[in-house]
Amino acid sequence: MADYTPLHPAGLLARTCTASAPVAGGDMVAVSGDGTIGPATSGGAVVGVAGHDAGTGTPATVHPIAGVVHEMVAGSGGVTAGQAVMVGSDPNEVLPHTGSNIPVGVALTTASAGDPVQVLGMADATAPASGGGTVAWDDITDKPATFTTSSSDITDATAVGVDLLTASDAAAARAAIGAGTSDLELGTTSSTAAAGDHTHAGLTADQAAGTASIRTLGTGAQQAAAGNHTHNGLMTGSAAAVEDSEAAALEDLVTDFNALLAALRNRGVIGGGA
């Protein structure tokens, strides 16, 4: 495109800037430096529309964007009248506005991809869309070094949760969650709990709670046996093997049964015998 004139300039005057890169008449342009303009980028800011082709370092007439009706080209998928639009993949192309991209105007007509579309430029075509997108934490300026909040700022906290957060000491924290508030009393009756140093009736002095003798290892009546201790009277090993009886006659069966009894006596499982 050579020369370009807005459809409805609304009486606004164009101004002249220096092109920092080649632009074509009808291209949307953005500020690229001190007194310079360049082609607008996809989803980016726009300060106006180039009135003619201009090479790098040459003067370029720029028509205002805000309040002026311009003729652009509908990008992929087309646009519908009433939609907010943004810069597409080419500086003279518009697409339906999305996300945190900058809206440059409102489509006044409906157009398929590649067809002309009339766009009324917006006054805030140089600012990000309100409430859209994200900002990196490091890019936020003048933010406080620390943040102070109160338990009352936690809107979904329960009363118990707030009391726990504001507890002045461990006792207050336990009270907030009901810890240590049992009504069980110390005493010596069936409905009370015995104190830690209480000596139960019937226990000898050596069996009293906290005495050292009940914790020692040994073979005494009030000592604990070691893990490898062998108690008297306990059997070790097993009885001699006795084969299954295959006797067919009664006298042979009696002989095999007596052999089993002898093995059990020798092992000490049963006593007696001939």
C-alpha positions as CSV (number, residue, x, y, z in Angstrom):
1,M,0.0,0.0,0.0
2,A,1.3,3.5,-0.9
3,D,-0.8,6.3,0.7
4,Y,-3.5,5.6,3.3
5,T,-6.2,7.8,4.6
6,P,-8.6,6.9,7.5
7,L,-12.2,6.3,6.6
8,H,-13.3,8.8,9.3
9,P,-10.5,10.9,10.7
10,A,-12.9,12.7,13.1
11,G,-11.1,16.0,12.5
12,L,-7.9,14.8,14.2
13,L,-4.6,15.9,12.7
14,A,-1.8,13.5,11.7
15,R,1.7,14.1,12.9
16,T,5.1,13.3,11.4
17,C,7.5,10.9,13.1
18,T,10.7,9.2,11.9
19,A,10.5,5.5,11.0
20,S,13.0,3.3,12.8
21,A,12.1,0.5,10.5
22,P,10.2,0.3,7.1
23,V,6.5,0.8,7.4
24,A,3.7,0.6,4.8
25,G,0.7,2.9,4.4
26,G,-2.1,1.5,6.5
27,D,0.2,-0.3,8.9
28,M,-0.5,0.2,12.6
29,V,2.6,1.6,14.3
30,A,4.0,1.8,17.8
31,V,6.6,4.0,19.5
32,S,10.0,2.6,19.0
33,G,12.2,5.3,20.5
34,D,12.6,9.1,21.0
35,G,10.4,10.6,18.2
36,T,10.5,7.4,16.2
37,I,7.9,4.8,15.2
38,G,8.0,1.2,13.9
39,P,5.5,-1.5,12.9
40,A,3.2,-2.6,15.7
41,T,3.7,-6.2,16.9
42,S,1.1,-8.9,17.4
43,G,-1.0,-8.0,20.5
44,G,1.1,-4.9,21.2
45,A,0.5,-1.2,21.7
46,V,-0.5,1.1,18.8
47,V,-0.1,4.9,18.6
48,G,-1.5,5.4,15.1
49,V,-1.6,4.2,11.5
50,A,1.0,5.0,8.9
51,G,-0.3,7.4,6.1
52,H,2.2,6.1,3.5
53,D,5.2,3.9,2.9
54,A,8.3,5.0,4.7
55,G,11.8,3.6,4.9
56,T,14.1,3.4,7.8
57,G,15.2,6.9,8.9
58,T,12.7,8.7,6.7
59,P,9.7,10.8,7.9
60,A,6.3,9.1,8.2
61,T,2.9,10.6,8.6
62,V,1.0,8.9,11.4
63,H,-2.8,9.2,11.7
64,P,-4.2,9.0,15.3
65,I,-5.8,5.7,16.4
66,A,-8.2,6.8,19.1
67,G,-11.6,7.9,18.0
68,V,-10.7,7.4,14.3
69,V,-12.3,4.8,12.0
70,H,-9.6,2.9,10.1
71,E,-9.8,0.1,7.5
72,M,-7.8,-2.9,8.5
73,V,-7.6,-6.5,7.3
74,A,-9.3,-9.3,9.2
75,G,-6.8,-12.0,10.3
76,S,-7.2,-15.7,10.6
77,G,-10.7,-16.8,11.6
78,G,-12.1,-13.3,10.8
79,V,-13.8,-10.9,13.1
80,T,-17.3,-10.0,14.1
81,A,-18.9,-6.6,14.4
82,G,-18.7,-5.5,18.1
83,Q,-15.6,-7.5,19.0
84,A,-12.6,-5.8,20.5
85,V,-9.7,-6.4,18.3
86,M,-5.9,-6.4,18.6
87,V,-2.9,-6.3,16.2
88,G,-2.6,-9.6,14.3
89,S,0.5,-11.2,12.8
90,D,0.9,-8.3,10.3
91,P,0.8,-4.6,11.3
92,N,-2.3,-4.0,9.1
93,E,-4.2,-7.1,10.4
94,V,-6.6,-7.4,13.3
95,L,-7.7,-10.4,15.4
96,P,-10.4,-10.8,18.1
97,H,-8.8,-9.6,21.4
98,T,-7.6,-12.2,23.8
99,G,-5.9,-12.4,27.3
100,S,-3.5,-9.7,28.3
101,N,-2.9,-8.4,24.8
102,I,-3.7,-4.7,24.1
103,P,-7.0,-4.0,22.4
104,V,-6.6,-1.4,19.7
105,G,-10.3,-0.9,18.8
106,V,-13.7,-2.3,18.1
107,A,-14.8,-3.9,14.9
108,L,-17.6,-2.0,13.2
109,T,-18.2,-4.6,10.5
110,T,-18.0,-8.4,10.2
111,A,-15.3,-9.7,7.9
112,S,-13.8,-13.1,6.9
113,A,-10.0,-13.7,7.0
114,G,-8.2,-11.5,4.5
115,D,-11.2,-9.2,3.9
116,P,-11.3,-5.4,4.9
117,V,-12.9,-4.6,8.2
118,Q,-13.7,-1.2,9.7
119,V,-12.2,-0.6,13.2
120,L,-13.0,2.3,15.5
121,G,-9.7,3.0,17.4
122,M,-9.7,3.0,21.2
123,A,-8.2,5.6,23.4
124,D,-6.3,3.1,25.5
125,A,-4.6,1.3,22.6
126,T,-1.2,1.9,24.2
127,A,-2.1,0.4,27.6
128,P,-2.6,-3.3,28.6
129,A,-6.1,-4.6,28.9
130,S,-7.5,-3.9,32.3
131,G,-7.4,-6.9,34.7
132,G,-5.8,-9.2,32.1
133,G,-2.6,-11.3,32.1
134,T,0.1,-11.7,34.7
135,V,3.1,-9.6,35.9
136,A,6.4,-11.0,37.1
137,W,7.1,-10.3,40.8
138,D,10.4,-8.6,40.0
139,D,8.6,-6.2,37.5
140,I,6.4,-4.8,40.3
141,T,7.8,-1.5,41.4
142,D,7.4,0.3,44.8
143,K,6.2,-2.9,46.5
144,P,6.8,-3.2,50.2
145,A,9.6,-5.2,51.6
146,T,7.4,-7.0,54.0
147,F,3.6,-7.6,54.4
148,T,1.7,-7.4,57.6
149,T,-1.6,-9.2,58.1
150,S,-3.9,-10.0,61.0
151,S,-5.8,-13.2,62.0
152,S,-9.0,-11.2,61.2
153,D,-7.8,-11.0,57.6
154,I,-8.2,-14.8,57.2
155,T,-11.9,-14.8,56.2
156,D,-12.4,-18.6,56.2
157,A,-10.7,-19.2,59.6
158,T,-12.8,-20.8,62.4
159,A,-13.0,-19.3,65.9
160,V,-10.8,-22.1,67.2
161,G,-8.2,-21.4,64.4
162,V,-8.1,-17.7,65.2
163,D,-7.7,-18.4,69.0
164,L,-4.8,-20.8,68.2
165,L,-3.1,-18.2,66.0
166,T,-3.4,-15.5,68.6
167,A,-2.5,-17.6,71.7
168,S,0.0,-15.8,73.8
169,D,1.7,-19.0,75.1
170,A,1.6,-22.8,75.1
171,A,-1.0,-23.0,77.8
172,A,-3.3,-20.7,75.9
173,A,-2.8,-22.7,72.7
174,R,-3.7,-25.9,74.5
175,A,-6.8,-24.3,75.9
176,A,-7.8,-23.1,72.4
177,I,-7.8,-26.7,71.1
178,G,-9.2,-28.3,74.3
179,A,-5.9,-30.1,75.2
180,G,-5.3,-30.8,78.9
181,T,-8.9,-30.0,79.8
182,S,-10.0,-33.5,81.0
183,D,-12.1,-33.5,84.1
184,L,-10.4,-36.7,85.3
185,E,-9.1,-36.2,88.9
186,L,-6.2,-37.7,90.7
187,G,-7.0,-40.0,93.6
188,T,-7.1,-43.5,95.0
189,T,-10.7,-44.5,94.1
190,S,-12.1,-46.5,91.2
191,S,-13.2,-43.3,89.4
192,T,-9.9,-41.3,89.8
193,A,-6.4,-41.7,88.3
194,A,-3.5,-42.7,90.4
195,A,-0.6,-40.2,90.7
196,G,2.7,-41.1,89.1
197,D,4.4,-41.7,92.5
198,H,1.5,-43.6,94.0
199,T,2.3,-47.1,95.5
200,H,-0.5,-49.6,94.9
201,A,-1.5,-51.8,97.8
202,G,0.0,-55.3,97.7
203,L,3.2,-54.3,95.9
204,T,6.5,-54.8,97.8
205,A,9.0,-52.0,98.0
206,D,11.0,-53.5,95.1
207,Q,7.9,-53.4,93.0
208,A,7.0,-49.8,93.6
209,A,6.8,-47.6,90.5
210,G,10.1,-46.0,89.7
211,T,12.4,-48.3,91.7
212,A,15.5,-49.5,89.9
213,S,15.3,-53.2,90.9
214,I,12.3,-54.0,88.8
215,R,14.2,-52.9,85.7
216,T,17.3,-55.0,86.3
217,L,18.1,-58.3,84.5
218,G,18.7,-61.5,86.5
219,T,17.2,-64.8,87.6
220,G,15.6,-63.5,90.8
221,A,11.8,-63.6,91.5
222,Q,11.6,-59.8,91.0
223,Q,14.0,-59.5,88.1
224,A,13.5,-59.7,84.3
225,A,15.1,-62.6,82.5
226,A,17.5,-61.9,79.7
227,G,16.4,-62.6,76.1
228,N,18.8,-65.5,75.7
229,H,18.0,-67.1,79.1
230,T,16.9,-70.7,79.2
231,H,14.3,-71.4,81.9
232,N,14.6,-74.5,83.9
233,G,12.2,-77.3,82.9
234,L,11.8,-76.2,79.3
235,M,12.5,-78.8,76.7
236,T,14.9,-78.1,73.8
237,G,15.2,-80.1,70.6
238,S,12.7,-82.8,69.5
239,A,12.0,-86.5,70.2
240,A,13.6,-89.3,68.2
241,A,11.9,-90.0,64.9
242,V,9.4,-92.9,64.8
243,E,8.5,-94.3,61.4
244,D,4.8,-94.7,60.4
245,S,3.4,-98.1,61.3
246,E,2.8,-100.5,58.5
247,A,1.8,-103.4,60.8
248,A,-0.9,-105.8,59.5
249,A,-1.1,-108.0,62.5
250,L,-2.1,-106.9,66.0
251,E,1.1,-108.0,67.6
252,D,3.1,-106.0,65.1
253,L,0.9,-102.9,65.8
254,V,1.5,-103.2,69.5
255,T,5.3,-103.4,68.9
256,D,5.2,-100.1,66.8
257,F,3.0,-98.4,69.4
258,N,5.4,-99.3,72.2
259,A,8.3,-97.9,70.2
260,L,6.4,-94.5,70.0
261,L,5.8,-94.6,73.7
262,A,9.5,-95.3,74.4
263,A,10.5,-92.3,72.2
264,L,8.2,-90.0,74.2
265,R,9.5,-91.2,77.5
266,N,13.1,-90.7,76.4
267,R,12.2,-87.2,75.4
268,G,10.5,-86.6,78.8
269,V,7.1,-85.9,77.4
270,I,5.5,-88.7,79.4
271,G,6.7,-90.7,82.3
272,G,6.3,-94.3,83.5
273,G,7.2,-97.4,81.5
274,A,8.2,-100.9,82.1
